[in-house]
Amino acid sequence: MRQIVLDTETTGLEPEQDHRIIEIGCVEMVDRRLTGNNFHVYLQPDRVIDAGAVEVHGITNEFLEDKPRFPDIVEDFLAYITGAELVIHNAPFDVGFMDHELTRMRADMPVITEICSVLDTLVLARRKHPGKRNNLDALCDRYAVDNSRRDKHGALLDAEILAEVYLAMTGGQTSLSLGGEVTTGTRESVRRKIDATLSLPVIEAGEQELAAHADYLKHIADSNDKCIWNSGET
């Protein structure tokens, strides 16, 4: 399964007012593994960026003066995302802006949902954590994802952070390898093939490792109704 974690930055909040995309950041995952095959571009919007938007992302018109325009990169961008599942936090915002850019070029251009499926992590987070704050910073706190670099919003940085949050929120990686053996699994369970004849050393955890483990279990307990590792059932 190929997934693209995607984020955009824009000149303002409303594509209906012809606000434009000024940054696209994408992180590729295949079978829930980060590949490093990312897509990142800044764009010249040919309009003034709202002052409030500059406060959020720090991108100025002066910085974008020599950047390409959306039609200059659209072929590469569509080739990159076509057929993938897009993973987006508050997807209607980003999808609405991408559709605006496409139809602004030509009325017969495809919209995003015609070439990709879309998973909205904000909807997913609200289902898992009803009544709680579910913006990206809150999810980073809940799932112990480091967002210390995020003093301003940035499309690629936010996509990288969202990829970590998404994997944590949906059960971590589901394709593991142990001792050269391929393993398979689902979000609920992982089945490992291990050679029973292997003699493996047992290394006891130290005090710092035990403390870190206890802290991680607390994060799990804070973000779920029940943490079975703290319940005495295992």
N, C-alpha and C positions, 0 to 999 in steps of 0.2 A: 504494500500500500504506500503510495506516494502522497505526502501531505506537505503543504506550503504554509508556514506560519507567516502571516502578512500584517503589516501595519503601514499607515500613510500619515503624513503631515500635510496640512492644507493652509490656504490663505485665510480661511474663515470657516464658519460652521454650516453654511447653506449653499449647496450646489445650485439650488434654484436661483440664487443671486449671482450665479456664474463665478462662485469661488472655485479655486483650482487646486489640484494636487501639486505639492512642491517637493515631496520626498516619498519614495517607495522603498520599503525594506522587507525582504523575504528571506526566510530560513527554511531550507529543505530538510525533510525527514523522510526516510524510506524504511518501512517496517519499524517505525518509532525510533529510529536511530538518526542522529544528526549526521549529515553527509559533508557539510562544509561547502556545498554547492549553493551558495547564497546569491541573491540578486539585490543590488542596491544602487539607487540613482537619485540625484537631486534634479529638479526640473525648473525651468524658467516659466513662470505663470503668465507673463504679460499683463499683470495687474498688480496693484499695491496690496501688500499683505496687511490684514487688520492688526492694529497695535496689540489687541488682546491675544491674537494668535502668536505674535512674536514673543510675548511674555511666556507663553506655554512652551514653545519649541526653540526659540532663540535664533531662528533662521530669518535673515533679512533679504530685502530685494537686492541690495548691493552684492551679497554673497552669491545670489542666483543669476547675476547679469550674464555670465559666460556659460551657463548650464544649458543642456539640450532642452527642447520642448517635448511634450508628450508624444506627438506624431513621430518624432525622431527615434523614439525608443519602443514604440508600441509593438512592432513586429517581434523584437527580442522578448519583450515582456509577455506577450500572448503565447509565444512558443514555450516560454518557461513555465507558465501556470496551466496551460491547457491540459485537461484530463486529470488534474490533481484535485485533492480536497483542500480547500482553503480553510485555515484555522485562524479566526479573527476574533478579537475582543470587541464587542459591540459592532457586529458585522454590518448592520444596515448603514452605518455611517460610512465605512470604507467602501463597501460595495456601491452605495449611492454615488460616491465621488468617482469611482472607477467607471461606472456606467455613464456618468455625465461626460467624462473625458472621451469615452468611446463614441457616444452618440453626437458629441460636439464635432467630432471629425467628419462622420457620415451617418446619416439616419439609418442606414442598413447595416451598421456595425453590430456584431453580436454583443449582448449584455453578458455580464460575468456568469450568471447562473446557467447560461446556455453552453458554456465551455468548461465549467468547474462545478463541483458541489461545494457547499459552504457549511462549516461548523462554527457556531457562535459560542465562544467560551464564556461570555457573560451570561447567556441563557443557561449553559451547563452549570456555572457557579451558583446562580440563583436557585436552581433545583437542588443542588447539594447543600447550600447554606442559606436557606430562606430567612429573611429578616436581618441578614448581616450585610455589612459593606462588602461589595464584590468588585471594586475597581482593582486595577492591576497592582497597585501598591499594597492594598489590603490582602490580596491573594499571596503576594510575596511574603508578607508577615505570617500569614496562616500556614504556608507550606515551606517556610524557612529557605526561600530563594533570595539570593543576594541581589539587591537592587541599589547598592550604594553608589553606583555610577550614574544613577538616574536623577541628576539634579535638574535636567530639562528633558522634555519628551524628545525622542528621536526615533524614526521609523525602524531602522535596523536594530538599534539597541532594544527597543520595546519588543520587536519580534523575537529577538534572542531570549529576552526575559520571559515572554509569553510561552515560548517553546518549553522552557524549564517548568513553568507553572502548569502547563497543560499535561506534561508527562507526570508530574507529581499528583495532579488532581485526578488523573485517570489511571493511576496505579503503577507509574514508573515504566521502565522498559519491559517489554514482554518477549524479547528474543535474546536469550543469554547464551554464553558459551563457557564451558567448564572443562578444563583438561583436554581441549581439542574436540570434545563431543558437542554436537549441535543440540540445542535444547529448544523446546517449543512451549508455548503457554498461552493463557488468556489473562484478562485483567484480574480474574478471581484466583487463578492458580497457575503455577509453573511446574511442569514435569521435567525432571532432570534425569538423563541417562548417565549413570556413574558406574564405572567398572568396580565391582565389589571386591576385586582382588587387590585394589590399590591400598597401600599403607600410607596414610597421610598423617603428618605431625599435628598435634593439638597444641595450639598456642593460646594461653589464657589471656583474657583482656586485662589491661592495666587499669589503674584508677581513673586516669584521664579518659580512656576509651569508654569505661563504664558510665562515667558522668556524661559524656557526649551522647551515649546511647539513651540514657534516661531523659536527657533534654529533647532528643528527637522523638521519643515516645510521647512526651508531653505535647509536642507540636501536633502529633497524630491525634491525640486525645482531644486537643482543643479544636480540631477541624472536623471531627467525626463524632457521631453519637456514642461510639464504643471503640475502645482500643483493646483487642483481645490479648495483646502481649502484656497488658497491665492487669488482666482480669483473673489470672491464675488458672485459665482454662487450657493453657498449653504447657 
